[in-house]
Amino acid sequence: MSLTAFNQLEILPPDALFDVKKRLTQDTRSFKVDLGLGAYRDENGKPWVLPCVREAEKQLMADPGYNHEYLGIAGLEEFRAAAARVLLGEDSEALAEGRVVSVQSISGTGALHVAAKLLAKTVPDATVYMSDPTWGNHFAVFETQGLRTATYPYWDAATRSLDMEGVLGALGAAPRGSVFVLHACAHNPTGLDPNEEQWVQILDAVAAREHTVLFDSAYQGFASGSLARDAYALRAGLRRLAEVTPVLVCQSFAKNIGMYGERVGALHVVLPRQPAESLAHVKAAVLSQLSHITRSELSNPPAYGAKIVTKVLTTPELAAQWKKDMITMSSRIARMRRVLRDRLVELGTPGNWDHIVQQCGMFSYTGLTKEMVARMEKDFAIYMVSSGRISIAGLNDSNVGHVANAIDNAVRHFSTPKL
């Protein structure tokens, strides 16, 4: 290959989220607010190591058998089993019937990547549909594997609510056997989830067209504080689709156990019911394919974070502490939603801001325009992505008033007719 080929490479645009962080870091103003980063912060704006994780690390290091040996290609077996039970439920029919194939991944993004490679091999001509909007990296993950992507309506900007008619219309109009990416809870970036009745309608529409569903589960327990409540859509989907089609589930422990940099996740492939002989063959084939992908790309997954998460999930007292930790995080975020909404109401900021408290999880799709976002960054040192999505976790009692005043200023500036 000649040097010319490298000289002709184009410079790709920077990742939008990390570009926000870069600008914030370079800002020399003393008071800055980071509402872009997708990571939990405590009331003082600092990273929080969950108490259950601190204790798990102590126990791990005190174990005389602790080591840094390689894991198997599919990952830590105890971790995979525990992760599946947390996600699918202790009473999961799919687990009881042996229809689940699980492998450890490089957090949720790695799970999505492995899932994309599996889809490229099994349904290469299918289109992968993602909500409009969705997490920006979804498109890159699937498109780099040669899969076609498209969007389905989700966010109604006029009402700042779910476009349920658009969702169901897209499910009905898509070619039979398409792939639909569904956010299990705490939809990113809108924070807007279907209610239980709406989920039933969505899953019925999926089943009617025999679509393949990929659930992206990045916030179980982090959204509401309840593992079961945040897994409602996924578990209902597995029951509804058990006779219809495989279901892929990408699971991350970045947010709900705070293992951001350790990259702990799993991919679960839940197969439909079928005769025992064919089920055994398909499970073996799927596991071999997933293992081949892992072996060719990273040999085997990292051990440290997986061992910590396993310790938390399988030690009763640590699991109980983890549930308290998730309530701590979800409750603080819910409170900051209420405080921000109430401050905007007190200021008389034009518009209705109830959608902030009607949404859930880490993010809120505020409805702010890119011009408003730019003004808030320039004049108030408040940083967020241009879509107006904010990380509620970045709010605290010391900065929420400043943020509310900045939103009020930006909205009034661009809402007031210019004479």
C-alpha positions as CSV (number, residue, x, y, z in Angstrom):
1,M,0.0,0.0,0.0
2,S,1.4,3.4,-1.0
3,L,1.6,6.4,1.3
4,T,-0.9,8.1,-1.1
5,A,-3.7,5.9,0.2
6,F,-3.1,7.2,3.8
7,N,-2.7,10.8,2.6
8,Q,-6.1,10.6,1.0
9,L,-7.9,9.6,4.2
10,E,-10.5,12.2,5.2
11,I,-10.6,13.7,8.7
12,L,-13.8,12.6,10.3
13,P,-15.8,14.9,12.6
14,P,-15.1,14.5,16.3
15,D,-17.6,12.6,18.5
16,A,-20.2,15.2,19.5
17,L,-20.3,14.3,23.2
18,F,-16.5,14.1,23.7
19,D,-16.1,17.4,21.8
20,V,-18.4,19.0,24.3
21,K,-16.2,17.7,27.1
22,K,-13.1,19.0,25.3
23,R,-14.5,22.5,25.1
24,L,-15.5,22.5,28.7
25,T,-12.0,21.4,29.8
26,Q,-10.5,24.3,27.8
27,D,-12.9,26.8,29.3
28,T,-11.0,28.9,31.8
29,R,-14.1,30.3,33.6
30,S,-14.2,29.3,37.3
31,F,-17.8,28.2,37.4
32,K,-18.8,25.7,34.7
33,V,-21.6,23.1,34.4
34,D,-21.2,19.8,32.6
35,L,-24.6,18.6,31.4
36,G,-23.2,16.5,28.6
37,L,-21.4,13.7,30.3
38,G,-23.4,10.4,30.7
39,A,-22.1,9.5,34.1
40,Y,-23.5,9.9,37.6
41,R,-22.3,12.7,39.8
42,D,-23.0,13.2,43.5
43,E,-24.4,16.3,45.1
44,N,-20.9,17.8,45.0
45,G,-20.5,17.1,41.3
46,K,-18.0,14.4,41.9
47,P,-17.8,10.8,40.6
48,W,-19.3,8.4,43.1
49,V,-17.9,4.9,43.7
50,L,-20.9,2.9,45.0
51,P,-20.5,1.6,48.6
52,C,-21.3,-1.9,47.3
53,V,-18.4,-1.6,44.8
54,R,-15.9,-0.4,47.5
55,E,-16.8,-3.4,49.7
56,A,-16.6,-5.8,46.7
57,E,-13.1,-4.6,45.9
58,K,-12.0,-5.1,49.5
59,Q,-13.3,-8.7,49.5
60,L,-11.8,-9.4,46.1
61,M,-8.4,-8.2,47.1
62,A,-8.5,-10.1,50.4
63,D,-9.2,-13.4,48.6
64,P,-6.0,-15.5,48.6
65,G,-7.0,-17.0,45.3
66,Y,-7.3,-13.6,43.5
67,N,-5.2,-13.4,40.3
68,H,-5.0,-11.8,36.9
69,E,-5.3,-14.9,34.7
70,Y,-7.1,-14.9,31.4
71,L,-10.8,-15.5,31.4
72,G,-12.4,-17.9,29.0
73,I,-13.3,-16.5,25.5
74,A,-17.0,-16.2,26.5
75,G,-16.1,-14.5,29.7
76,L,-16.5,-15.2,33.4
77,E,-19.1,-18.0,33.7
78,E,-20.4,-16.9,37.1
79,F,-20.7,-13.3,35.8
80,R,-22.7,-14.4,32.7
81,A,-25.1,-16.4,34.8
82,A,-25.6,-13.7,37.4
83,A,-26.0,-11.0,34.8
84,A,-28.7,-13.0,33.0
85,R,-30.6,-13.6,36.2
86,V,-30.6,-9.9,37.1
87,L,-31.8,-8.9,33.7
88,L,-34.3,-11.6,32.8
89,G,-35.5,-12.4,36.3
90,E,-35.0,-15.3,38.7
91,D,-38.3,-16.7,37.5
92,S,-37.4,-16.3,33.8
93,E,-39.0,-19.0,31.6
94,A,-36.3,-18.5,29.0
95,L,-33.6,-19.3,31.6
96,A,-35.6,-22.3,33.0
97,E,-36.1,-23.7,29.5
98,G,-32.4,-23.2,28.7
99,R,-33.0,-20.9,25.7
100,V,-30.4,-18.2,26.7
101,V,-26.9,-17.9,25.3
102,S,-24.8,-15.3,27.2
103,V,-21.3,-13.9,26.6
104,Q,-19.4,-11.2,28.4
105,S,-18.7,-8.0,26.4
106,I,-16.9,-4.7,26.6
107,S,-19.8,-3.0,28.3
108,G,-23.0,-2.2,26.4
109,T,-21.2,-0.8,23.3
110,G,-19.2,-4.0,23.0
111,A,-22.4,-6.0,23.3
112,L,-24.0,-4.0,20.5
113,H,-20.9,-4.5,18.3
114,V,-21.0,-8.3,18.8
115,A,-24.8,-8.3,18.2
116,A,-24.3,-6.3,15.0
117,K,-21.7,-8.8,13.7
118,L,-24.1,-11.7,14.5
119,L,-26.9,-9.9,12.7
120,A,-24.6,-9.2,9.7
121,K,-24.1,-13.0,9.5
122,T,-27.6,-14.1,10.1
123,V,-29.8,-11.4,8.5
124,P,-27.4,-9.4,6.3
125,D,-30.2,-8.0,4.2
126,A,-32.4,-6.8,7.0
127,T,-32.7,-3.1,7.9
128,V,-31.9,-2.1,11.5
129,Y,-34.5,0.5,12.7
130,M,-33.6,2.9,15.5
131,S,-35.8,5.5,17.2
132,D,-35.6,9.1,16.1
133,P,-33.7,10.2,18.1
134,T,-31.5,7.5,19.5
135,W,-28.0,7.3,21.1
136,G,-25.7,8.6,18.4
137,N,-23.3,5.7,18.5
138,H,-26.0,3.2,17.5
139,F,-25.7,4.1,13.9
140,A,-21.9,3.8,13.8
141,V,-22.1,0.4,15.5
142,F,-24.4,-1.1,12.9
143,E,-23.3,0.7,9.8
144,T,-19.6,-0.3,10.3
145,Q,-20.8,-3.9,10.0
146,G,-22.4,-3.2,6.7
147,L,-26.0,-3.2,7.9
148,R,-28.6,-0.8,6.5
149,T,-30.0,1.5,9.1
150,A,-33.2,3.5,9.2
151,T,-35.3,5.4,11.9
152,Y,-38.8,5.1,13.2
153,P,-40.7,8.0,14.7
154,Y,-40.4,8.3,18.5
155,W,-40.2,11.9,19.8
156,D,-43.0,14.3,19.1
157,A,-41.2,17.7,19.3
158,A,-44.5,19.7,19.2
159,T,-45.9,18.0,22.3
160,R,-42.6,16.8,23.8
161,S,-44.1,13.4,24.2
162,L,-44.0,9.9,22.6
163,D,-45.2,9.6,19.0
164,M,-47.0,6.3,19.6
165,E,-48.9,6.4,16.4
166,G,-45.5,6.8,14.5
167,V,-43.9,3.9,16.4
168,L,-46.8,1.5,15.6
169,G,-47.0,2.7,12.0
170,A,-43.3,2.1,11.5
171,L,-43.5,-1.4,13.0
172,G,-46.4,-2.2,10.7
173,A,-44.8,-0.8,7.5
174,A,-41.3,-2.2,7.9
175,P,-40.6,-5.3,5.8
176,R,-41.4,-8.5,7.7
177,G,-38.4,-9.7,9.7
178,S,-36.7,-6.3,10.1
179,V,-34.6,-5.5,13.2
180,F,-35.8,-3.0,15.7
181,V,-33.6,-1.5,18.4
182,L,-35.7,-0.8,21.5
183,H,-34.4,1.0,24.7
184,A,-35.4,-1.2,27.6
185,C,-35.8,1.8,29.9
186,A,-34.6,5.4,30.4
187,H,-34.6,6.1,26.6
188,N,-31.4,7.8,25.5
189,P,-31.5,10.7,24.7
190,T,-35.1,11.7,25.5
191,G,-35.7,10.0,28.9
192,L,-39.1,9.2,27.6
193,D,-40.4,5.6,27.9
194,P,-43.6,4.0,26.8
195,N,-46.0,3.1,29.6
196,E,-46.9,-0.6,30.2
197,E,-50.0,-0.4,28.0
198,Q,-48.0,1.1,25.2
199,W,-45.3,-1.5,25.5
200,V,-47.9,-4.3,25.1
201,Q,-49.1,-2.6,21.9
202,I,-45.5,-2.3,20.6
203,L,-44.7,-5.9,21.3
204,D,-47.9,-7.1,19.7
205,A,-46.9,-5.2,16.6
206,V,-43.4,-6.7,16.6
207,A,-44.9,-10.2,16.9
208,A,-47.4,-9.6,14.1
209,R,-44.6,-8.8,11.7
210,E,-42.0,-11.3,13.1
211,H,-39.5,-8.6,13.6
212,T,-36.2,-9.3,15.5
213,V,-35.9,-7.1,18.6
214,L,-32.6,-5.9,20.1
215,F,-33.2,-4.5,23.6
216,D,-30.5,-2.1,24.7
217,S,-30.5,-2.3,28.5
218,A,-28.1,0.3,29.8
219,Y,-30.0,1.6,32.8
220,Q,-31.7,-1.2,34.7
221,G,-32.3,-0.2,38.3
222,F,-30.7,3.2,37.6
223,A,-33.8,4.7,36.0
224,S,-36.4,4.0,38.8
225,G,-34.4,2.3,41.5
226,S,-36.2,-1.0,40.8
227,L,-34.5,-3.7,38.8
228,A,-37.9,-5.4,38.1
229,R,-39.7,-2.1,37.1
230,D,-36.9,-1.2,34.7
231,A,-36.9,-4.6,33.1
232,Y,-40.7,-4.6,32.5
233,A,-40.5,-4.1,28.7
234,L,-37.7,-6.6,28.2
235,R,-39.4,-9.4,30.3
236,A,-42.7,-8.7,28.7
237,G,-41.1,-8.9,25.3
238,L,-39.5,-12.3,26.0
239,R,-42.9,-13.7,27.0
240,R,-44.6,-12.3,24.0
241,L,-42.0,-13.3,21.5
242,A,-41.1,-16.7,23.0
243,E,-42.9,-18.5,20.1
244,V,-42.0,-16.0,17.4
245,T,-38.4,-14.9,17.0
246,P,-35.0,-14.6,18.8
247,V,-34.4,-11.6,21.0
248,L,-31.0,-10.0,21.5
249,V,-30.3,-8.1,24.7
250,C,-27.3,-5.8,25.2
251,Q,-26.6,-5.2,28.9
252,S,-24.3,-2.7,30.6
253,F,-23.2,-2.3,34.2
254,A,-21.6,1.1,33.5
255,K,-24.4,3.2,35.0
256,N,-26.2,1.0,37.5
257,I,-23.0,-0.2,39.3
258,G,-20.9,2.7,38.3
259,M,-18.3,0.6,36.4
260,Y,-17.9,3.1,33.6
261,G,-14.2,2.7,32.9
262,E,-14.1,-1.0,33.6
263,R,-16.4,-1.8,30.6
264,V,-18.5,-4.6,32.1
265,G,-21.4,-5.9,30.0
266,A,-23.0,-8.9,28.4
267,L,-24.8,-10.0,25.3
268,H,-27.7,-12.4,25.7
269,V,-29.3,-14.2,22.8
270,V,-32.7,-15.5,23.8
271,L,-33.9,-18.2,21.4
272,P,-37.6,-19.0,20.7
273,R,-39.1,-22.3,21.9
274,Q,-38.3,-25.3,19.7
275,P,-37.7,-29.1,20.0
276,A,-34.8,-30.0,22.4
277,E,-32.5,-31.4,19.6
278,S,-32.7,-28.3,17.5
279,L,-32.4,-26.0,20.5
280,A,-29.2,-27.7,21.6
281,H,-27.7,-27.4,18.1
282,V,-28.7,-23.7,17.8
283,K,-27.3,-22.8,21.2
284,A,-24.0,-24.4,20.4
285,A,-23.9,-22.7,17.0
286,V,-24.7,-19.3,18.5
287,L,-22.1,-19.6,21.3
288,S,-19.5,-20.7,18.8
289,Q,-20.2,-17.7,16.6
290,L,-20.1,-15.2,19.4
291,S,-16.9,-16.8,20.8
292,H,-15.3,-16.6,17.3
293,I,-16.1,-12.8,17.2
294,T,-14.6,-12.3,20.7
295,R,-11.5,-14.4,20.0
296,S,-10.8,-12.6,16.7
297,E,-11.2,-9.1,18.2
298,L,-10.0,-9.2,21.8
299,S,-9.1,-12.8,22.5
300,N,-11.1,-12.7,25.8
301,P,-12.8,-10.1,27.9
302,P,-11.3,-8.2,30.8
303,A,-11.5,-9.8,34.2
304,Y,-11.3,-7.1,37.0
305,G,-14.6,-5.4,36.5
306,A,-16.4,-8.6,35.8
307,K,-15.2,-10.1,39.1
308,I,-16.3,-7.0,41.0
309,V,-19.8,-7.1,39.5
310,T,-20.0,-10.8,40.1
311,K,-19.2,-10.3,43.8
312,V,-21.9,-7.7,44.1
313,L,-24.5,-9.8,42.3
314,T,-23.8,-13.0,44.1
315,T,-23.2,-11.9,47.6
316,P,-26.5,-11.3,49.4
317,E,-25.4,-8.4,51.6
318,L,-23.6,-6.6,48.7
319,A,-26.7,-7.2,46.4
320,A,-28.8,-5.6,49.1
321,Q,-26.4,-2.6,49.4
322,W,-26.4,-2.3,45.6
323,K,-30.2,-1.9,45.6
324,K,-29.9,0.9,48.2
325,D,-27.2,2.5,46.0
326,M,-29.4,2.5,43.0
327,I,-32.2,4.1,45.0
328,T,-29.7,6.8,46.1
329,M,-28.8,7.6,42.5
330,S,-32.2,7.4,41.0
331,S,-33.8,9.4,43.8
332,R,-31.3,12.2,43.6
333,I,-31.8,12.5,39.8
334,A,-35.6,12.5,40.2
335,R,-35.3,15.3,42.8
336,M,-33.1,17.4,40.5
337,R,-35.7,17.0,37.8
338,R,-38.4,18.4,40.1
339,V,-36.1,21.2,41.3
340,L,-35.2,22.3,37.7
341,R,-38.9,22.2,36.6
342,D,-40.0,24.2,39.7
343,R,-37.3,26.8,39.2
344,L,-38.4,27.3,35.6
345,V,-42.0,27.7,36.7
346,E,-41.0,30.2,39.3
347,L,-39.1,32.2,36.7
348,G,-42.1,32.1,34.4
349,T,-40.0,30.7,31.6
350,P,-42.1,30.6,28.4
351,G,-43.4,27.1,27.6
352,N,-44.5,24.1,29.6
353,W,-41.6,22.3,31.4
354,D,-43.6,19.3,32.9
355,H,-41.9,17.0,30.4
356,I,-38.7,17.2,32.5
357,V,-40.4,15.4,35.4
358,Q,-42.4,13.1,33.2
359,Q,-39.2,11.7,31.7
360,C,-36.9,9.3,33.6
361,G,-33.3,8.2,33.9
362,M,-30.1,10.2,33.4
363,F,-31.1,12.3,30.4
364,S,-33.8,14.8,29.5
365,Y,-34.7,16.0,26.1
366,T,-35.3,19.6,27.1
367,G,-36.6,21.0,23.7
368,L,-33.9,23.6,23.7
369,T,-32.7,24.5,20.2
370,K,-29.1,24.4,19.1
371,E,-29.0,28.2,19.1
372,M,-30.2,28.3,22.8
373,V,-27.6,25.7,23.7
374,A,-24.8,27.8,22.0
375,R,-26.0,30.9,23.9
376,M,-25.9,29.0,27.3
377,E,-22.4,27.8,26.6
378,K,-21.1,31.2,25.5
379,D,-22.8,33.3,28.2
380,F,-23.2,31.0,31.1
381,A,-20.5,28.2,30.7
382,I,-23.1,25.5,30.6
383,Y,-22.2,22.6,28.3
384,M,-24.5,20.1,26.6
385,V,-24.9,18.6,23.2
386,S,-26.6,20.7,20.5
387,S,-29.8,18.6,20.5
388,G,-30.7,20.1,23.9
389,R,-30.3,16.8,25.7
390,I,-29.0,17.3,29.2
391,S,-27.6,14.9,31.8
392,I,-29.7,15.5,34.9
393,A,-26.9,13.8,36.9
394,G,-24.8,16.9,36.3
395,L,-27.3,19.1,38.3
396,N,-27.0,19.7,42.0
397,D,-28.2,22.3,44.5
398,S,-25.3,24.6,43.9
399,N,-25.7,24.9,40.1
400,V,-29.4,24.2,39.3
401,G,-30.4,27.8,39.9
402,H,-27.7,28.9,37.5
403,V,-28.9,26.4,34.9
404,A,-32.5,27.5,35.3
405,N,-31.6,31.2,34.9
406,A,-29.6,30.3,31.8
407,I,-32.5,28.4,30.2
408,D,-34.8,31.2,31.0
409,N,-32.5,33.7,29.4
410,A,-31.9,31.6,26.3
411,V,-35.6,30.8,25.8
412,R,-36.7,34.4,26.2
413,H,-33.9,35.7,23.9
414,F,-35.0,33.5,21.0
415,S,-38.8,33.6,21.8
416,T,-39.0,37.4,22.0
417,P,-39.9,39.0,18.6
418,K,-37.1,41.2,17.4
419,L,-38.3,44.7,16.5
